[in-house]
Amino acid sequence: MMSIQNKLGLAALAALAASPAAAQEAVGLDDKINQAFADFTGPFVSFIFAPFPGTGFPWIVGWLVVAATVFTLYFAFVQLRFFSHAISLVKGDYSDPNDAGEVSHFQALATALSGTVGLGNIAGVAVAVGIGGPGATFWMIVAGLLGMASKFTECTLGVKYRNEYEDGTVSGGPMYYMSKGFNELGLPGGKILAVLFSIFCILGALGGGNMFQANQAHQQIAGIVGDYPGWITGLVFAGIVFAVIVGGLKSIARVTEKVVPFMGVMYVAAALVIILMNADQIGWAFGQIFAGAFTGLGVAGGMVGALIQGFRRAAFSNEAGVGSAAIAHSAVRTKEPITEGFVSLLEPFIDTVVICTMTALVIIITQQLIVDPETGNYMLNEAGNAIATVDGNTGVSLTSAAFGSAFSWFPFILAIAVVLFAFSTMISWSYYGLKAWTYLFGEGHTKELVFKVIFCIFVVIGAAANLGPVIDFSDAAIFAMAVVNVFALYFLMKVVRQELASYAERLKSGEIRKFEH
Amino acid sequence: MTTKIVIGLDGTETGERAIAFAKDLAGRIGECELLVVYVIEWSPFTFQTPEENAMRHKRREEEVELATSRIIAPAVEALKAAGFEAQGIVRHGDVAETLNTITVENGGSQIVVGRASADGFKKRLFGSSTQNLVMHADVPVTVVN
């Protein structure tokens, strides 16, 4: 299989490699794009990730975790109390057969998940575990469980305050609940928040939802066919994305949307098989996770290092509090906005508590992280900023090596999965970005086209830039969305509490009941 | 008591034969109401893009409008013109399951459908809607060839 892949790759690149001077120039172009990008985004990234004075703890991570904790307490552990109800909703138990043909709860959940399940679960977790050690997994799970309440809050509001147009289409998301919700409560500043959120959402769409994806997709393809300039992958990807979002070539999007869930299921299944193959190590692995969570087991930054990595990657992966899911979920036509909130709280659970944990367990259980036999602690790499790994792998290649140690063919499947996940995430985020764009500039064909073209240009830039600046900017832009969104959620959460109380009462009284199917 | 016969249409000529058979049957029974149903094949468990979701309500309205104006309304009018009491329903869902549900909801005593025209691979794998209906319906089903 490898030889076929290599041959295909070599054949594809033969034309480019024909002239060494051209290739060198191309690599030079990559460097220039990279440097310009890093210089331009540096101050913004530094601000978002600034630590609390005198500590190494980024304020933004604290901001998200405090928010998730506040929502968890304010809604009295809604993520536990309504977990099984959320599953009933997704199964369609409460769906009126007369509404058949509208977007179902399952479809809204699947669409939102396809925007979040992806590289965060594969590459992000590897980065977190590689730097923060197994203990990062523990904090990641904690952040995932708490994040369910943030997601619940924002998605309920997303549906409640969406815009429904005469032609039957809908637009929703944080920018709408900020402006309409604040107005309803007689609070000032909703419009300003909405504009700020929209700006950050556009940046997030271009960063985490686009450049990071293009970058990682390129790394994967280059890993299989050999190194070549990133802008080539960028151009190909940009062409496909352009065909889908501008040309309306729905078939590609449809195929991706169908393949991605199967890839996700296959990924979890493969992880489970590997974990079961090493069943005798499961106890040890969890021991490492718990011990690492509170001592760090020698990682850079100790316990705090593990905690920061875990929280940071969970937030990036499941996007709870970021506001993106509120845009995706607002398409559901339901008489009860809160039902969409219940359904959405499953997202961080599936994304982080299940899938991310699987990745982490596989990396730990296949012993990719090198332990010092004398101390039992993890050994650091030469730079001293991450744990030394077998063959020095990081990011996707660490996950790939972990799965590959059990199934030699899996890295190829993973490469395909990463590329597909990257693509489906891009399609989702192009929509989120577009909604923010049209909120700012108004709906209209030309205006939408401008954003879509910009989006495609950033695919090329993302594929060409180095991972460092891209991942920093991606995180920063997405977290900037969370700054504004969470701020608004604090003011609007009482609206959600009223909805919750009313719904819970009607559910208890039997007014809301299951339909016979 | 009025007997209610449900006629499942699929927009093809087999539907015409089902209507003809049901008319004949209704004529023999006497006091009889005909319920003409078109089910738009749809599953709540498919995967869609965010844009498709945002457009979904609009598409649904269009689908219902199209099925009503092209298939159901002409059929109901023709039945009424022929002196029968007739009504039409368009709904989304799994064809066999939804036809059965509508029949039970409306107190229908039997279902008449044309032979399904599903082809090849899909039919082998999942069985046709007609087969599923015959297997699972709560009332007698007549399949017209």
HADDOCK unambig.tbl for C-alpha pairs under 7 A between the chains (distance, minus, plus):
assign (segid A and resid 100 and name CA) (segid B and resid 92 and name CA) 5.27 0.50 0.50
assign (segid A and resid 100 and name CA) (segid B and resid 93 and name CA) 6.23 0.50 0.50
assign (segid A and resid 101 and name CA) (segid B and resid 42 and name CA) 6.37 0.50 0.50
assign (segid A and resid 101 and name CA) (segid B and resid 60 and name CA) 5.99 0.50 0.50
assign (segid A and resid 101 and name CA) (segid B and resid 92 and name CA) 5.19 0.50 0.50
assign (segid A and resid 102 and name CA) (segid B and resid 56 and name CA) 6.14 0.50 0.50
assign (segid A and resid 102 and name CA) (segid B and resid 57 and name CA) 5.72 0.50 0.50
assign (segid A and resid 102 and name CA) (segid B and resid 60 and name CA) 6.66 0.50 0.50
assign (segid A and resid 103 and name CA) (segid B and resid 53 and name CA) 6.01 0.50 0.50
assign (segid A and resid 103 and name CA) (segid B and resid 56 and name CA) 6.28 0.50 0.50
assign (segid A and resid 104 and name CA) (segid B and resid 44 and name CA) 5.37 0.50 0.50
assign (segid A and resid 106 and name CA) (segid B and resid 44 and name CA) 6.70 0.50 0.50
assign (segid A and resid 106 and name CA) (segid B and resid 45 and name CA) 6.06 0.50 0.50
assign (segid A and resid 107 and name CA) (segid B and resid 44 and name CA) 6.64 0.50 0.50
assign (segid A and resid 107 and name CA) (segid B and resid 45 and name CA) 6.27 0.50 0.50
assign (segid A and resid 107 and name CA) (segid B and resid 46 and name CA) 6.41 0.50 0.50
assign (segid A and resid 107 and name CA) (segid B and resid 47 and name CA) 5.89 0.50 0.50
assign (segid A and resid 107 and name CA) (segid B and resid 48 and name CA) 6.58 0.50 0.50
assign (segid A and resid 110 and name CA) (segid B and resid 47 and name CA) 6.44 0.50 0.50
assign (segid A and resid 111 and name CA) (segid B and resid 47 and name CA) 6.78 0.50 0.50
assign (segid A and resid 111 and name CA) (segid B and resid 48 and name CA) 6.15 0.50 0.50
assign (segid A and resid 111 and name CA) (segid B and resid 49 and name CA) 6.04 0.50 0.50
assign (segid A and resid 111 and name CA) (segid B and resid 50 and name CA) 6.14 0.50 0.50
assign (segid A and resid 167 and name CA) (segid B and resid 58 and name CA) 6.53 0.50 0.50
assign (segid A and resid 168 and name CA) (segid B and resid 57 and name CA) 5.76 0.50 0.50
assign (segid A and resid 168 and name CA) (segid B and resid 58 and name CA) 4.64 0.50 0.50
assign (segid A and resid 169 and name CA) (segid B and resid 54 and name CA) 5.63 0.50 0.50
assign (segid A and resid 169 and name CA) (segid B and resid 55 and name CA) 5.13 0.50 0.50
assign (segid A and resid 169 and name CA) (segid B and resid 57 and name CA) 6.63 0.50 0.50
assign (segid A and resid 169 and name CA) (segid B and resid 58 and name CA) 6.06 0.50 0.50
assign (segid A and resid 170 and name CA) (segid B and resid 54 and name CA) 5.48 0.50 0.50
assign (segid A and resid 254 and name CA) (segid B and resid 48 and name CA) 6.84 0.50 0.50
assign (segid A and resid 257 and name CA) (segid B and resid 47 and name CA) 5.84 0.50 0.50
assign (segid A and resid 257 and name CA) (segid B and resid 48 and name CA) 6.31 0.50 0.50
assign (segid A and resid 257 and name CA) (segid B and resid 49 and name CA) 6.78 0.50 0.50
assign (segid A and resid 258 and name CA) (segid B and resid 47 and name CA) 5.96 0.50 0.50
assign (segid A and resid 328 and name CA) (segid B and resid 50 and name CA) 6.01 0.50 0.50
assign (segid A and resid 331 and name CA) (segid B and resid 53 and name CA) 5.66 0.50 0.50
assign (segid A and resid 331 and name CA) (segid B and resid 54 and name CA) 4.86 0.50 0.50
assign (segid A and resid 428 and name CA) (segid B and resid 50 and name CA) 6.26 0.50 0.50
assign (segid A and resid 431 and name CA) (segid B and resid 50 and name CA) 6.74 0.50 0.50
assign (segid A and resid 431 and name CA) (segid B and resid 51 and name CA) 6.80 0.50 0.50
